[in-house]
Amino acid sequence: MPSDISAVLLPSTGPQTRWTQGLDTFGTLAGKAAARSCARSRGVAMPQMMPGMFFRIMDIPDLPFIRLHGFNGGFAPGESSVAPPAAVASTPSPAQQQCAQEGMRAGRELKDVYAPLQSQWWTRTASLRRDPRVEAAYRHFGECLSDHGVQAKDENAFFALADQRMQSGDTAGAQHLGDVYATCMAPVEAVREPLRKKLKDQFRTVHAAELKRLSTTLPAKIHELEKRYGIEISFPTP
């Protein structure tokens, strides 16, 4: 964990979002661990739950990571896309449903510590899409995609194509799209990143007291959950 908690909660660059992704994924791992402990104590199979995965943050793209790995953020250590046989069940029992709910509560226990402040930051970063300077930079994004042989009229269409490639198992095709995206998005980020840094400076000033409090309470909650469930926080690496 960085000493400056704002790098985790208020990312302004793509690489900083790796801290944020790790924090969010840790909540998923804590929830799964709580559900697993509940299922073990009740003598039932582990309820089916989403694996701990690192998800991209669309408004703050990690271009170096995307260029290397495409859009697959990957799984947290010990996690995979294949659910264990015991987790596969057509209809969960009442006990399994209760354990799944217990898992969701454990995940929210962490999220509730930082989400109220962070959600305000996401609103601020999303607002940059309406900035005339960013809009002007985005106008060349579709042209760049076309120059690289990618037929997508905008970013949403591009991601739909990328998701289609990944779901079909076209690893090479998805990786190529990641490289094209990093190239075409670089001019947009060249405009947007300084604006985010300016927003962050303002945001940190306004919320200085809350950030100071979270610099103590958030690491404490993470360590508490690590000890309680025997898990560790982790972050995606390039």
N, C-alpha and C positions, 0 to 999 in steps of 0.2 A: 504494500500500500504506500502511495506517495505521502510525503509529509503534508503537502497541500491538498486538503480534502476537496477543494474546488476542481482539481484535475479529474477527480472521480465523478463528482456530481454535476459539474458544469463543463463538459468537454467543449472546446472550441476548435479543436483540430481533429482530423481523422485518427491519428495514432492515440490521442487521448481517449477516444471512445472505447479502446480496449479495456481501460480501467472500468468504464461504465458497463460494458458487456459482462465483464467478470463479476461485477457486483450483482447485476440482475440474475445472472445464471446461478450465483450462489444461493439466491432465494429459492430457485427451483430445486437445487440440491438439498437444501434444508427441508423443503416440503416433502421431497421423496423420502428422505431419511426419517422424517416424522411418521409418514404413512407406513414405511417399512417396519418401524418399531411397533406401531399400533397393530399391524397385521400379524407380526410375530407373537405379540402378547395375546392376541385373540385366536391364534391358531388357524388363520385363514391365509389364502394366497395374497400376494402383494397386488393391490389394485393397479390397473394400467394407468400410467401417467407419462407425461411428456418427458423425454430425456433432457438432460442439461445441455443446452446448445447455446452457442454464441450467435446472436442475431445482429445483422447490420443496422445501423442507424441512418436512415435514408437522407436526412437533412444535413448530416455531417459525415460524408463518405470517407472511409479510410482508403485512399487511393493506393498507397504503397502495398497494403495488404491485399486489396482487390487485384492489383496487377500480378501479384505473386500467386494468389490462391483462388482467383475468381470470386464468386459470391457465396461460396460455402464457408461459413464462419467456423465450422467444425464443432466438435463435442468437447465438453469438459473431461478431464482425465477420469477414466473409469466408466464413461458413458458411451453408448453406441446407439445406432438407429434400430438395432434389433432388440426387441423386447424379449425378456426371458420367458420360457414356455409358461411358467406359473402365472404370468401377468395377462395371458391371453384368455379372456373369458367373455362369453356372449352377453351375459347379464351379471353385473356385479351383485354380490349378496349385500344385504343391509349392513353387515359388519364391514365389508369392503368399502361401501359407500361412506360409512362413518370414518374409516381410516383415511379415505381420500379427502374428506372434509377437514380432518385433522391436519393433513399435509398442507392443504391450502391455507389454513390458519397460520401454520408455521412460516410459510412463505410470506404472508401478509405481515407477520410480526416484524420481519426485516424491512419490507417495503414501506410500511407505515412510518418508519423512522425518517426516511429521506424523500419519499415520493411527493409530499406536499410542496417542498421547495423545488425539487427537480422538475416537476410538471410545469411550474412557472417558467423555468429556463427553456423547456421544449417549446413553449408557446412563443417565447422571444425568438428563438432560432428559426422557427417555422415562419415567423413574420418577415424574414429576410427575402422570402420568395417574392414578395410584393415590392421589394425595393427596386426602383427603376434601373439601378446599375446591375443588379443581379438579373433582372428580366432581360436586359440588353445582352448580357453574356450568354444567357440561356438560348437566345435566338439562334446562335451559331451551333448549338449542341446537335440538333437534328441534321444540319448540313454536314457536320463532322462524321456522324454515324453513317450517312449516305456515302461520304467519301471513302469510308472503310468497308463499304459493301453491306452495311447493316440496314435493313429496311424497318425502321421504327420512327414514327412521327414525333414522339416525345419520350420523356423518361419513363412514364408509366407503360407505354407500349414496349419500350426496351426491356423493362423488368419482366413483363409478361413473356417475352421471347426468351429471356435468360432462364426464367423458372421452367419454361417448357423444355429447354435443352437439358436442364439438370434432372427433371423428372423422367425424361426419356433415357437418362444414363449417358448422354452425349458429353462426356467429361471434356474432351478436347474442344468441342464447340462452345461449351460454357466458359472454359478458360480463355478462349479467344475473345469472347464477348467481354470478359472481365478486363482484358488488356485494352480493348477498344474503348470501353467505358472510362477507364483511368485516363486514357489519352484525351478523350473528348470532354471529360468533366474537369480536367486540369485548369482550363481557362476560367471556368465558372468558379472553382474554388479559389483561384488567384484573386478574384474579386470578393468572394464571400468570406473567406477566412479572416482578413483584416477587419471586416465589419463585425464578425462574431467576437473577435478579441476585444473590440471596442465595447460591444454590448456586455461582454463578460466583466470588464472593468467596472462598468456602471452597475451591473447586477451585484457584483461582490460588495461594492460600497453600500448599496441600499440594504443588502441582507447580511452585513458583516457580523452582526450579533448571532444570527441563526447559524451561519457557517462556523463560527467559533464554537458554538454548542455542539454542532454535528461533528466537528473534528475530534471530539471526545466520545460522544454517545454512539456514533456509527461504528468506529473500530471496536468499541466495547461490546456492542451487540454482535458483531461478526465473530469476535473471539468467544463470546458466550455460546453462540450456535455451533461453532467449530468444536468446542469442548463437549457440548450436550450431545451432538450427533456423531462425533468422530469423523468429521469431514474437514476439508480445507478449501479456502477460496483460491481460485486460479483465474488466469487471464490469457486470452489468445496472444500468441507471439508470432512474429513474421517468419 
